[in-house]
Amino acid sequence: MDKTITSAVRADTEAVQRVLCDLTTYEHWLDLVDEVEPAESADGDPGPAYLVTLIGKIGPFARRKRLRMVRSDAEETGATFERREVDGRDHSPWVLGAHAEPGDPTTVTMRLAYGGGLWSDVLDGVLESQITKAVEGLALYAERSIDPGA
């Protein structure tokens, strides 16, 4: 599965870009990301490391997946985070990237890629349903980062 989604976000572009560069903010606006905490860096990490708990909910059922991700690129417009485990085993790749371009409204392009065999059409539907909520959540979170009293 490799999806790229572009959406209009009604929020200040610079605030959105700051949010997208910090993986610890994603749990506040993207339902797929349940929890993020900083992790120790390892040799060869291109950027900061995080322990990330992803969650997929279908009706009353939920599946959680905990993985180690590192920021593999960072630009002014956003960042890309990739799975990089340090346990010596082979793991399915995960990529989560998001970048924002100026405009009225701000244009956000997000990429989610998973190289494992557990993805299905049902999960595609779940992901699609989260997109609208994530766009709204990102706008609110970014605006609060400018004005914490909002």
URRA-V378457 format. One record per residue. N is the residue number from 1. RES is the residue in one letter. SS is DSSP state (H for helix, E for strand, C for the rest). D_FIRST is the distance of its C-alpha to the first C-alpha in whole Angstrom. Layout:
N,RES,SS,D_FIRST  N,RES,SS,D_FIRST
//
This chain:
1,M,C,0  2,D,E,4  3,K,E,6  4,T,E,10  5,I,E,13  6,T,E,16  7,S,E,19  8,A,E,23  9,V,E,24  10,R,C,28  11,A,C,29  12,D,C,31  13,T,H,28  14,E,H,30  15,A,H,29  16,V,H,26  17,Q,H,25  18,R,H,27  19,V,H,25  20,L,H,21  21,C,H,23  22,D,C,24  23,L,H,21  24,T,H,24  25,T,H,24  26,Y,H,20  27,E,H,21  28,H,H,24  29,W,C,22  30,L,C,18  31,D,C,18  32,L,C,15  33,V,E,17  34,D,E,20  35,E,E,22  36,V,E,22  37,E,E,25  38,P,E,26  39,A,E,26  40,E,C,28  41,S,C,28  42,A,C,27  43,D,C,29  44,G,C,26  45,D,C,24  46,P,C,24  47,G,C,24  48,P,C,25  49,A,E,23  50,Y,E,22  51,L,E,22  52,V,E,19  53,T,E,19  54,L,E,16  55,I,E,16  56,G,E,15  57,K,E,17  58,I,E,18  59,G,C,22  60,P,C,24  61,F,E,21  62,A,E,19  63,R,E,17  64,R,E,18  65,K,E,16  66,R,E,18  67,L,E,17  68,R,E,19  69,M,E,18  70,V,E,20  71,R,E,20  72,S,E,19  73,D,E,21  74,A,E,23  75,E,E,25  76,E,C,27  77,T,C,24  78,G,E,22  79,A,E,20  80,T,E,17  81,F,E,16  82,E,E,15  83,R,E,15  84,R,C,18  85,E,C,20  86,V,C,24  87,D,C,24  88,G,C,24  89,R,C,21  90,D,C,18  91,H,C,15  92,S,C,11  93,P,C,10  94,W,E,10  95,V,E,10  96,L,E,12  97,G,E,14  98,A,E,16  99,H,E,19  100,A,E,22  101,E,E,25  102,P,C,28  103,G,C,29  104,D,C,31  105,P,C,28  106,T,E,26  107,T,E,23  108,V,E,20  109,T,E,16  110,M,E,14  111,R,E,10  112,L,E,8  113,A,E,6  114,Y,E,5  115,G,C,6  116,G,C,8  117,G,C,9  118,L,C,10  119,W,C,7  120,S,C,9  121,D,H,10  122,V,H,12  123,L,H,10  124,D,H,9  125,G,H,13  126,V,H,13  127,L,H,11  128,E,H,13  129,S,H,16  130,Q,H,16  131,I,H,16  132,T,H,19  133,K,H,21  134,A,H,19  135,V,H,21  136,E,H,24  137,G,H,24  138,L,H,23  139,A,H,26  140,L,H,28  141,Y,H,27  142,A,H,28  143,E,H,31  144,R,H,32  145,S,H,32  146,I,H,34  147,D,C,37  148,P,C,37  149,G,C,39  150,A,C,37
//
